[in-house]
Amino acid sequence: MVKKIIGVMGPGKNATKVDLKNAYEIGKYSASQGFITLTGGRNDGVMDEALRGAKENGGTTIGILPSDDKTTFSKYIDIPIITNMKSARNYINVLSSDIVVVCGIDAGTSSEISLALKAEKKVILVGLEKEANIFYSKLAPSLIFVVKEYKQAIVIIKKELK
């Protein structure tokens, strides 16, 4: 059986403490269910925390990396996929994910949300600003789930990936 992949997307250096906590807990949950955790793979922000949450709890991790600069790789990656595509890798991130969980937002994350919706992937927005939630919910009301924190995201993941 093919394992499910939880894509966790969010800001790097501009991630908040809440974004980081949500990402860590989603990674941890993913590991507990035998899912694979996928991120953009860098050693920064939401990407690193989601991978750390999964790895510290026995999970398998994938990093879809923007370049071959190994100094930027998260140490929590099991499977590094070097694209040398910079932000274009965002499409690979969402297409490879069974569900996309967004913990915080910046320009790169916004592109991942839009690409996921274009590909008709389900997206959970965790703790985003009201304006972002409204915007994305209007674009694809049947694909967007808006929650305040990781516990609510986990409930949705359980329901959607059964």
Buried (B, 14 or more C-beta within 10 A) or exposed (E): EEEBBBBBBBBBEBBBEBBBBBBBBBBBBBBBBEBBBBBBBBBBBBBBBBBBBBBEBEBBBBBBBBBEEEEBBBEBBBEBBBBEBEEEBBBBBBEBBBBBBBBBBBEBBBBBBBBBBEEEBBBBBBBBEEEBBEBBBEEBEEBBBBBEBBEBBBEBBEEEBE
